[in-house]
Amino acid sequence: MAAAVSDSQRRQAHALATAFVGILDLRDPVALQREWAMPPALAGEICDMVDSYFAAQQRLSLAPLAQAFVPGKGGRPPVDVYATDAGPLGMECLLLADGKPGEAILHLEVAGHDGALRLIYKYIGS
């Protein structure tokens, strides 16, 4: 059975995901490559996926920390951080467009390495 996720891990994961979405909001594959060490093809694919969900002028963000883990109407929080049997933490983050929930969900993993957490992009879906 997977271990529980601590409040500290949730906060760290949220901070990493917020930083990632900040770069994602630029819709700049070069910035994704530089800041998150992504291969060019993956960075381009991510930007294309963002463009398929959001208009170019819409500002992307995550729910702020104070609201991120509070369950919403469907019972799920806007940012869900959970332990997995495989080891890394899983994350499902509802992407906000101009502060309003959209249909796109950012799927990430957060893995520990030498005492620090590292973010791993999985996919964007709905």
C-alpha positions as CSV (number, residue, x, y, z in Angstrom):
1,M,0.0,0.0,0.0
2,A,1.2,3.5,-0.9
3,A,2.3,5.8,2.0
4,A,0.4,8.9,2.9
5,V,1.4,12.3,1.5
6,S,2.6,14.8,4.0
7,D,1.5,18.5,4.0
8,S,5.1,19.4,3.3
9,Q,5.3,17.2,0.3
10,R,2.0,18.6,-1.0
11,R,3.3,22.2,-0.6
12,Q,6.6,21.4,-2.3
13,A,4.7,19.6,-5.2
14,H,2.4,22.5,-5.5
15,A,5.3,25.0,-5.7
16,L,7.0,22.9,-8.4
17,A,3.8,22.5,-10.4
18,T,3.1,26.3,-10.1
19,A,6.6,27.0,-11.5
20,F,6.0,24.6,-14.3
21,V,2.6,26.2,-15.2
22,G,4.3,29.6,-15.1
23,I,6.6,28.5,-17.9
24,L,3.8,26.7,-19.6
25,D,1.8,29.9,-19.7
26,L,4.6,31.4,-21.9
27,R,3.8,28.8,-24.5
28,D,7.5,28.8,-25.4
29,P,9.0,25.4,-26.2
30,V,12.5,26.8,-25.8
31,A,11.7,28.0,-22.3
32,L,10.4,24.5,-21.4
33,Q,13.6,23.0,-22.8
34,R,15.8,25.4,-20.8
35,E,13.9,25.4,-17.5
36,W,12.7,21.8,-17.3
37,A,15.4,20.0,-19.4
38,M,12.8,18.7,-21.9
39,P,13.7,17.3,-25.4
40,P,12.6,19.8,-28.2
41,A,9.9,17.4,-29.6
42,L,8.2,17.0,-26.2
43,A,8.3,20.8,-25.4
44,G,6.7,21.5,-28.8
45,E,4.1,18.8,-28.2
46,I,3.2,20.3,-24.8
47,C,2.8,23.8,-26.4
48,D,0.6,22.4,-29.1
49,M,-1.6,20.6,-26.5
50,V,-1.9,23.9,-24.5
51,D,-3.0,25.7,-27.7
52,S,-5.6,23.0,-28.3
53,Y,-7.3,23.8,-24.9
54,F,-6.7,27.5,-24.4
55,A,-6.7,30.7,-26.5
56,A,-3.4,32.4,-26.8
57,Q,-4.3,35.4,-24.6
58,Q,-5.6,33.3,-21.7
59,R,-3.3,33.3,-18.7
60,L,-2.7,29.8,-17.3
61,S,-2.3,29.1,-13.6
62,L,-3.1,26.6,-10.8
63,A,-5.4,27.1,-7.8
64,P,-3.5,29.0,-5.2
65,L,-2.1,27.0,-2.3
66,A,-4.9,28.1,0.1
67,Q,-7.5,26.5,-2.2
68,A,-5.5,23.9,-4.1
69,F,-6.3,20.9,-1.8
70,V,-9.8,21.8,-0.9
71,P,-12.3,19.4,-2.5
72,G,-14.6,21.1,-5.1
73,K,-18.1,20.4,-6.3
74,G,-17.2,16.9,-7.6
75,G,-15.4,16.1,-4.4
76,R,-11.9,16.4,-6.0
77,P,-9.5,19.2,-5.2
78,P,-8.1,21.4,-8.0
79,V,-4.7,20.0,-7.2
80,D,-4.6,16.3,-6.2
81,V,-1.3,15.0,-4.9
82,Y,-1.2,11.3,-4.1
83,A,1.2,8.5,-3.3
84,T,1.8,5.7,-5.7
85,D,3.0,2.2,-5.2
86,A,5.7,2.8,-7.8
87,G,7.4,5.5,-5.5
88,P,6.9,9.0,-7.0
89,L,4.0,11.2,-6.0
90,G,1.3,11.5,-8.7
91,M,-0.3,14.9,-9.4
92,E,-3.5,15.9,-11.2
93,C,-3.8,19.6,-11.6
94,L,-6.8,21.4,-13.0
95,L,-5.5,24.2,-15.2
96,L,-7.1,27.5,-14.8
97,A,-7.6,30.0,-17.6
98,D,-7.7,33.6,-16.5
99,G,-8.4,32.2,-13.0
100,K,-11.3,30.1,-14.0
101,P,-11.3,26.3,-14.2
102,G,-10.9,24.8,-17.7
103,E,-11.3,21.2,-18.8
104,A,-7.6,20.5,-19.1
105,I,-5.9,18.5,-16.4
106,L,-2.1,18.5,-16.1
107,H,-0.7,15.1,-15.0
108,L,2.7,15.1,-13.3
109,E,4.9,13.0,-11.1
110,V,7.1,14.3,-8.4
111,A,10.0,12.2,-7.4
112,G,12.6,12.6,-4.6
113,H,16.3,12.7,-5.5
114,D,19.0,13.5,-3.0
115,G,16.5,15.1,-0.6
116,A,14.9,17.4,-3.3
117,L,11.8,16.9,-5.3
118,R,11.9,16.8,-9.1
119,L,8.9,17.3,-11.4
120,I,8.2,15.0,-14.3
121,Y,5.7,15.9,-17.0
122,K,3.3,13.0,-17.9
123,Y,0.5,14.5,-20.1
124,I,-2.4,17.0,-20.4
125,G,-5.8,15.5,-20.8
126,S,-9.4,16.3,-20.0
